[in-house]
Amino acid sequence: MRIKVEILPWLSTSIRPGSVGSIKLEHRLSGSSFRELMEELCGVEPAVATLLYDREKDELRYPVKAAVNDKLIDFNGGMDAVLSDGDNVIIMAAYTGG
């Protein structure tokens, strides 16, 4: 199935230094969960494993958050969030404070 992935600025420039704006890609996912997507992206883009996804802990690294079709995965199954053909995944940095 095809999944559209967008990595928003700040994270995008960390993954691809010198890049401007978001990184947008379409990934052919062989699995069906957000976890499987992250595992596969680690193979495509090695910086994903370093900066976004901790494979040993099976979690996104702080301050990384993700949404599938505009719903945070935290409220949609977490790493087990089910993906479907054509879904849009956004990976972003989440900050709080003031």
Summary of the structure (lengths in Angstrom):
residues: 98
radius of gyration: 12.5
end to end distance: 40.6
largest distance: 41.1
contacts: 274
relative contact order: 0.25
helix: 29%
strand: 32%
